[in-house]
Amino acid sequence: MTTLIRSAGPRHARLPEYGPSRRIYLPRLADAAASSMATYTIPLLVLATTDSASLTGIAFMLAWVPRLSTFGMAGSAVDRFGAARVFRLAATARAGVVGLAALVLAFAQGHTATVVVMLLAACTGFLTEFSYIAAESVGAEASREAADGAHRVQSVLLGIDQGAALAGPAAGGLLLQWTGSTGMLAAIGGLSLLAAAVTPRVRGARSTAAMSLADSLRTGWSTLRELPALAFLVVGLALSNLALGVLEAAVPVILVKQLGHTSASVGVVWSVAAAASLAAIAVCRFAIDRWGLSSVGRFAACVASVTCFALAQADAYPTYLLLIAAFMAGDGVLTVVLRTLRSRLIPAEVFGSTLSLTVLILLLPYPLAGILVATTSPAALDHVITACAVLQALGLALAFTVTKGPRTRSGGRHRKSRP
């Protein structure tokens, strides 16, 4: 996600005298766990409540559209009111929303339950955008304070995110299967309240120097046009995200509706995939040192593209489990390549604006993926996955044709910052 924090003294840049575990890592862990559980299990809740593949796809779209539409609003709120305050309010509001939904779903049925779960998907997406932007702002400032140790801060944050992605889907699926919507939503609410409670309070004056969304996008667009290697990589990864979004929205439908598996088994698939991604991220640092950024990126692109093609032909649970794990491993390495390349190429004075635009481009495919799944019959989802695999392969091939040369080779700079 984007970093919308300024170095020239906005309120959220002045962190209190707490250790990194209290002010950064513990709130991030609780929030990432709640966000991961909500992202992967609320579509399952929609499917269990409505028994509709189309509504499941729409719910996935509803979870992402608010995140995109509030992109600038969340950044401006963080700049003006401070990351800690925005984080606490967003986490607390999410706890209230899921708590209210759990109470209503305990008694509601039919159309009322359908409306509640669809609104829940939209509201959690909206609030997660605020909490994530705020958490990223705190982490980015900590990285700047760490100077040459910035890569260690970002490595811990990335590990927290991947660890939450590992545990969240499996835990959410099991809770939904054994305790119903009440237990699953209570867990999301409890983690959200924990995130709000452990976030330290920050005192200081408000900032009024936030750049407007329009100015930020103009600056980012101008910078991207001057950096074709980064621009093509962002476009290639956006197409890869379209494939990933379709898989995230379609796999619950395929495994539950077509293959007859439980919601817990769907959660296990994404937890195993997160474990594979985490392992790939750990290994790729050494691979980049030896073979260079472009070579490792091309290999990861091949893995992601080939497995996406294979997923369109899969017809058994173990096959889905292994192929999605391989896909996510390749995707994780591609994320490292993107973060490394943009940290090298984007000038520091326009880094935040350009980063904001790249994140916006990377997120746009997710609501489109929800629309595709919602408008496609379950029997035809394999054709949609195949089409996405073709676009992904073409986009990544073009990206790594342009992204080559000495500036993308390994040389140690990639260790200094992974914003």
C-alpha positions as CSV (number, residue, x, y, z in Angstrom):
1,M,0.0,0.0,0.0
2,T,1.0,3.6,-0.3
3,T,2.9,5.8,2.1
4,L,1.2,9.2,2.4
5,I,3.5,10.5,5.2
6,R,5.7,13.6,4.8
7,S,9.1,14.0,6.3
8,A,8.7,17.6,7.1
9,G,7.0,17.1,10.5
10,P,3.3,16.2,10.2
11,R,1.8,15.0,13.4
12,H,2.0,11.3,12.6
13,A,5.8,11.7,11.9
14,R,6.4,12.6,15.6
15,L,6.3,9.2,17.2
16,P,6.2,8.8,21.0
17,E,9.0,7.2,23.0
18,Y,7.9,3.6,22.8
19,G,9.8,0.6,21.6
20,P,9.2,-0.7,18.1
21,S,7.2,-3.7,19.3
22,R,4.6,-1.5,21.0
23,R,4.3,1.4,18.6
24,I,4.7,-0.5,15.3
25,Y,4.7,-4.2,15.3
26,L,2.0,-5.2,17.8
27,P,-0.7,-2.9,16.4
28,R,0.3,-4.0,12.9
29,L,0.0,-7.6,13.9
30,A,-3.5,-7.3,15.3
31,D,-4.8,-5.2,12.5
32,A,-3.2,-7.4,9.8
33,A,-4.8,-10.5,11.4
34,A,-8.2,-8.8,11.5
35,S,-7.9,-7.6,7.9
36,S,-6.7,-10.9,6.6
37,M,-9.5,-12.8,8.2
38,A,-12.1,-10.3,6.9
39,T,-10.7,-10.3,3.4
40,Y,-10.7,-14.1,2.9
41,T,-13.7,-15.2,5.1
42,I,-16.3,-12.6,4.5
43,P,-16.8,-13.9,0.9
44,L,-17.2,-17.3,2.4
45,L,-19.8,-15.9,4.8
46,V,-21.6,-14.4,1.8
47,L,-21.6,-17.7,0.0
48,A,-22.8,-19.5,3.2
49,T,-25.6,-17.0,3.7
50,T,-26.8,-16.5,0.1
51,D,-25.7,-19.8,-1.6
52,S,-25.0,-17.6,-4.6
53,A,-21.8,-17.5,-6.6
54,S,-22.8,-14.2,-8.2
55,L,-23.4,-12.5,-4.9
56,T,-20.0,-13.8,-3.7
57,G,-18.3,-12.1,-6.6
58,I,-20.2,-8.9,-6.0
59,A,-19.3,-9.0,-2.3
60,F,-15.6,-9.3,-3.3
61,M,-16.1,-6.3,-5.5
62,L,-17.8,-4.4,-2.8
63,A,-14.9,-5.0,-0.4
64,W,-12.5,-3.4,-2.9
65,V,-14.4,-0.5,-4.5
66,P,-14.6,1.5,-1.2
67,R,-10.9,1.0,-0.7
68,L,-10.2,2.5,-4.0
69,S,-12.7,5.4,-3.7
70,T,-11.4,6.4,-0.2
71,F,-7.7,6.2,-1.3
72,G,-7.1,9.9,-1.2
73,M,-9.5,10.4,1.8
74,A,-7.5,8.0,4.0
75,G,-4.2,9.6,3.1
76,S,-5.5,13.1,3.8
77,A,-7.0,12.0,7.1
78,V,-3.6,10.5,8.2
79,D,-1.8,13.7,7.1
80,R,-4.2,15.9,9.0
81,F,-5.1,14.0,12.2
82,G,-2.2,11.7,12.7
83,A,-1.7,8.0,11.9
84,A,-2.3,6.8,15.5
85,R,-5.6,8.5,15.8
86,V,-6.9,7.4,12.4
87,F,-5.7,3.9,13.1
88,R,-7.5,3.7,16.4
89,L,-10.7,5.1,15.0
90,A,-10.7,2.8,12.0
91,A,-10.0,-0.3,14.0
92,T,-12.6,0.6,16.6
93,A,-15.2,1.3,13.9
94,R,-14.5,-2.0,12.3
95,A,-15.0,-3.8,15.6
96,G,-18.4,-2.0,15.9
97,V,-19.5,-2.9,12.4
98,V,-18.7,-6.6,12.7
99,G,-20.2,-6.7,16.1
100,L,-23.5,-5.2,14.9
101,A,-23.5,-7.5,11.9
102,A,-23.0,-10.6,14.2
103,L,-25.9,-9.5,16.3
104,V,-28.2,-9.0,13.3
105,L,-27.2,-12.2,11.6
106,A,-27.9,-14.2,14.8
107,F,-31.6,-13.5,14.2
108,A,-32.0,-12.4,10.6
109,Q,-32.8,-14.7,7.6
110,G,-33.5,-14.3,3.9
111,H,-33.2,-11.0,2.3
112,T,-32.2,-9.2,5.5
113,A,-29.3,-11.5,6.0
114,T,-28.2,-11.0,2.4
115,V,-28.3,-7.2,2.7
116,V,-26.3,-7.4,6.0
117,V,-23.5,-9.5,4.6
118,M,-23.2,-7.4,1.5
119,L,-23.0,-4.2,3.5
120,L,-20.5,-5.9,5.8
121,A,-18.2,-6.5,2.9
122,A,-18.4,-2.9,1.8
123,C,-17.9,-1.4,5.3
124,T,-15.0,-3.6,6.2
125,G,-13.2,-2.7,2.9
126,F,-13.7,1.0,3.6
127,L,-12.4,0.8,7.2
128,T,-9.5,-1.5,6.3
129,E,-8.2,1.1,3.9
130,F,-7.9,3.7,6.6
131,S,-6.3,1.4,9.1
132,Y,-3.8,0.1,6.6
133,I,-2.8,3.5,5.3
134,A,-2.2,4.6,8.9
135,A,-0.2,1.5,9.8
136,E,1.9,1.9,6.6
137,S,2.6,5.6,7.5
138,V,3.9,4.6,10.9
139,G,6.1,1.9,9.4
140,A,7.4,4.2,6.7
141,E,8.5,6.8,9.3
142,A,10.1,4.1,11.4
143,S,12.1,3.0,8.3
144,R,13.3,6.5,7.7
145,E,14.4,6.8,11.3
146,A,16.3,3.5,11.0
147,A,18.3,4.8,8.0
148,D,20.6,1.9,6.9
149,G,18.5,-0.5,8.9
150,A,15.3,0.4,7.1
151,H,15.3,-3.0,5.3
152,R,15.1,-4.7,8.6
153,V,12.0,-2.8,9.7
154,Q,10.3,-3.5,6.3
155,S,11.3,-7.1,6.5
156,V,9.6,-7.5,9.9
157,L,6.5,-5.7,8.6
158,L,6.3,-7.8,5.5
159,G,6.7,-10.9,7.7
160,I,3.8,-9.8,9.9
161,D,1.6,-9.3,6.9
162,Q,2.5,-12.7,5.5
163,G,2.1,-14.3,8.9
164,A,-1.4,-12.8,9.2
165,A,-2.2,-14.0,5.7
166,L,-1.0,-17.4,6.7
167,A,-3.1,-17.7,9.9
168,G,-6.1,-15.5,9.0
169,P,-7.8,-17.5,6.3
170,A,-7.5,-20.9,8.0
171,A,-8.6,-19.5,11.4
172,G,-11.5,-17.7,9.8
173,G,-12.6,-20.7,7.8
174,L,-12.5,-23.0,10.9
175,L,-14.4,-20.4,13.0
176,L,-17.1,-20.0,10.3
177,Q,-17.5,-23.8,10.0
178,W,-17.6,-24.6,13.7
179,T,-19.0,-21.5,15.3
180,G,-20.9,-19.9,12.5
181,S,-20.9,-16.2,11.6
182,T,-21.0,-15.2,15.3
183,G,-17.7,-16.7,16.2
184,M,-15.9,-15.6,13.1
185,L,-17.1,-12.0,13.3
186,A,-16.4,-11.9,17.0
187,A,-12.8,-12.9,16.3
188,I,-12.4,-10.0,13.7
189,G,-14.0,-7.6,16.2
190,G,-11.8,-8.7,19.0
191,L,-8.6,-8.4,17.0
192,S,-9.7,-4.9,15.8
193,L,-10.3,-3.8,19.4
194,L,-6.9,-5.1,20.4
195,A,-5.2,-3.2,17.6
196,A,-6.9,0.0,18.8
197,A,-6.1,-0.6,22.4
198,V,-2.4,-1.2,22.0
199,T,-1.8,1.8,19.7
200,P,0.1,4.5,21.6
201,R,-1.4,8.0,21.7
202,V,0.5,10.7,20.0
203,R,0.3,14.4,21.1
204,G,1.1,17.2,18.7
205,A,-0.4,19.9,16.4
206,R,-2.4,19.0,13.4
207,S,-0.9,19.2,10.0
208,T,-2.5,21.2,7.2
209,A,0.2,20.6,4.5
210,A,-1.3,17.6,2.9
211,M,-1.0,17.4,-0.9
212,S,-4.4,17.1,-2.6
213,L,-5.3,13.9,-4.3
214,A,-5.4,15.5,-7.7
215,D,-1.9,17.1,-7.3
216,S,-0.5,13.8,-5.9
217,L,-1.9,11.8,-9.0
218,R,-0.5,14.4,-11.4
219,T,2.9,14.3,-9.8
220,G,3.0,10.5,-9.8
221,W,1.8,10.2,-13.4
222,S,4.5,12.6,-14.6
223,T,7.2,10.6,-12.7
224,L,6.0,7.2,-14.1
225,R,6.1,8.5,-17.6
226,E,9.8,9.3,-17.1
227,L,10.5,5.8,-15.7
228,P,9.4,3.3,-18.3
229,A,11.0,0.3,-16.6
230,L,8.9,1.0,-13.4
231,A,5.8,1.9,-15.4
232,F,5.8,-1.4,-17.4
233,L,6.4,-3.4,-14.3
234,V,3.5,-1.8,-12.5
235,V,1.2,-2.5,-15.5
236,G,2.5,-6.1,-15.7
237,L,1.8,-6.6,-12.0
238,A,-1.6,-5.0,-12.3
239,L,-2.5,-7.7,-14.8
240,S,-1.1,-10.3,-12.5
241,N,-3.3,-8.9,-9.7
242,L,-6.3,-9.3,-12.0
243,A,-5.5,-13.0,-12.1
244,L,-4.9,-13.1,-8.4
245,G,-8.2,-11.3,-7.7
246,V,-10.2,-13.7,-9.9
247,L,-8.6,-16.6,-8.1
248,E,-9.4,-15.1,-4.7
249,A,-13.0,-14.6,-5.7
250,A,-13.5,-17.8,-7.7
251,V,-11.7,-20.4,-5.5
252,P,-14.4,-20.4,-2.8
253,V,-17.0,-21.0,-5.4
254,I,-15.1,-23.7,-7.2
255,L,-14.1,-25.6,-4.1
256,V,-17.3,-25.3,-2.2
257,K,-19.9,-25.4,-5.0
258,Q,-18.2,-27.6,-7.5
259,L,-15.9,-29.9,-5.6
260,G,-18.0,-30.1,-2.4
261,H,-15.3,-29.0,0.1
262,T,-15.9,-27.1,3.4
263,S,-15.2,-23.4,4.1
264,A,-12.3,-24.6,6.4
265,S,-10.6,-26.3,3.4
266,V,-10.7,-23.0,1.5
267,G,-9.0,-21.2,4.3
268,V,-6.3,-23.9,4.4
269,V,-5.6,-23.3,0.7
270,W,-4.8,-19.6,1.3
271,S,-2.9,-20.3,4.5
272,V,-0.6,-22.8,2.7
273,A,-0.2,-20.2,-0.2
274,A,0.8,-17.5,2.3
275,A,3.4,-19.9,3.8
276,A,4.8,-20.6,0.3
277,S,4.9,-16.8,-0.3
278,L,6.7,-16.2,2.9
279,A,9.3,-18.8,2.2
280,A,9.8,-17.5,-1.3
281,I,10.3,-13.9,0.0
282,A,13.0,-15.2,2.4
283,V,14.9,-17.1,-0.3
284,C,14.7,-14.5,-3.0
285,R,17.0,-12.0,-1.1
286,F,19.8,-14.5,-1.6
287,A,18.8,-15.3,-5.1
288,I,18.8,-11.6,-6.1
289,D,22.3,-11.2,-4.6
290,R,23.5,-14.0,-6.9
291,W,21.6,-13.7,-10.1
292,G,20.3,-10.1,-10.1
293,L,16.9,-8.5,-9.8
294,S,15.8,-9.0,-13.4
295,S,16.7,-12.7,-13.6
296,V,14.9,-13.5,-10.4
297,G,11.9,-11.4,-11.5
298,R,11.7,-13.2,-14.9
299,F,11.8,-16.6,-13.2
300,A,9.0,-15.6,-10.7
301,A,6.9,-14.2,-13.6
302,C,7.3,-17.6,-15.4
303,V,6.2,-19.5,-12.2
304,A,3.2,-17.3,-11.7
305,S,2.1,-17.4,-15.3
306,V,2.5,-21.2,-15.8
307,T,0.6,-22.0,-12.6
308,C,-2.2,-19.7,-13.5
309,F,-2.7,-21.5,-16.8
310,A,-2.6,-24.8,-14.9
311,L,-5.2,-23.7,-12.4
312,A,-7.7,-23.3,-15.2
313,Q,-7.4,-27.0,-15.8
314,A,-7.3,-28.2,-12.2
315,D,-10.1,-30.5,-11.0
316,A,-9.0,-31.7,-7.6
317,Y,-8.4,-30.2,-4.2
318,P,-4.7,-31.2,-3.8
319,T,-4.0,-29.7,-7.2
320,Y,-5.6,-26.4,-6.3
321,L,-3.6,-26.4,-3.0
322,L,-0.2,-26.9,-4.7
323,L,-0.8,-24.6,-7.7
324,I,-2.1,-21.7,-5.7
325,A,0.9,-22.1,-3.3
326,A,3.2,-21.9,-6.3
327,F,1.3,-19.0,-7.8
328,M,1.5,-17.0,-4.5
329,A,5.2,-17.8,-4.2
330,G,5.9,-16.3,-7.6
331,D,3.7,-13.3,-6.8
332,G,5.5,-12.7,-3.5
333,V,8.9,-12.6,-5.3
334,L,7.4,-10.2,-7.9
335,T,6.3,-7.9,-5.0
336,V,9.9,-7.8,-3.7
337,V,11.1,-7.0,-7.2
338,L,8.6,-4.1,-7.5
339,R,9.5,-2.6,-4.1
340,T,13.2,-2.9,-4.8
341,L,12.9,-1.3,-8.2
342,R,10.7,1.6,-7.2
343,S,13.0,2.3,-4.2
344,R,15.9,2.7,-6.6
345,L,14.2,4.6,-9.4
346,I,11.7,7.1,-7.8
347,P,13.3,10.4,-6.7
348,A,12.9,10.9,-3.0
349,E,11.2,14.3,-3.4
350,V,8.2,12.7,-5.4
351,F,8.4,9.2,-3.8
352,G,5.1,9.4,-1.9
353,S,3.1,10.7,-4.8
354,T,4.5,8.2,-7.3
355,L,4.0,5.4,-4.8
356,S,0.4,6.4,-4.3
357,L,-0.3,6.2,-8.0
358,T,1.4,2.8,-8.4
359,V,-0.6,1.3,-5.5
360,L,-3.8,2.7,-7.0
361,I,-3.0,1.0,-10.4
362,L,-2.2,-2.2,-8.6
363,L,-5.5,-2.3,-6.7
364,L,-7.8,-1.4,-9.6
365,P,-8.0,-5.0,-10.9
366,Y,-9.5,-6.3,-7.7
367,P,-13.1,-4.9,-8.1
368,L,-12.9,-5.9,-11.8
369,A,-12.1,-9.4,-10.7
370,G,-15.2,-9.4,-8.5
371,I,-17.4,-8.3,-11.4
372,L,-16.0,-11.0,-13.7
373,V,-16.7,-13.7,-11.1
374,A,-20.2,-12.3,-10.4
375,T,-21.2,-12.3,-14.0
376,T,-19.7,-15.7,-14.9
377,S,-21.4,-19.0,-14.2
378,P,-19.4,-21.4,-12.0
379,A,-19.0,-23.8,-14.9
380,A,-17.3,-21.2,-17.0
381,L,-14.8,-19.8,-14.4
382,D,-12.0,-21.9,-15.9
383,H,-12.3,-19.9,-19.1
384,V,-12.1,-16.6,-17.2
385,I,-9.0,-17.9,-15.4
386,T,-7.4,-18.9,-18.7
387,A,-8.0,-15.4,-20.2
388,C,-6.5,-13.8,-17.1
389,A,-3.5,-16.1,-17.4
390,V,-3.0,-14.9,-21.0
391,L,-3.1,-11.3,-20.0
392,Q,-0.8,-11.9,-17.1
393,A,1.8,-13.7,-19.2
394,L,1.8,-10.9,-21.9
395,G,2.0,-8.1,-19.3
396,L,4.9,-9.7,-17.3
397,A,6.7,-10.6,-20.5
398,L,6.6,-7.0,-21.7
399,A,7.5,-5.7,-18.2
400,F,10.7,-7.8,-18.0
401,T,11.6,-7.0,-21.6
402,V,11.8,-3.4,-20.6
403,T,13.0,-3.9,-17.0
404,K,16.6,-5.0,-17.6
405,G,20.1,-3.5,-17.7
406,P,22.6,-2.5,-15.0
407,R,20.2,-0.4,-12.9
408,T,18.1,-3.5,-12.1
409,R,21.0,-5.7,-11.2
410,S,21.7,-6.7,-7.7
411,G,24.1,-4.5,-6.0
412,G,23.2,-4.0,-2.4
413,R,20.9,-1.0,-2.7
414,H,17.9,-3.2,-2.6
415,R,18.7,-4.0,1.0
416,K,18.3,-0.5,2.2
417,S,14.6,0.1,1.7
418,R,11.5,-1.9,0.9
419,P,8.8,0.7,1.2
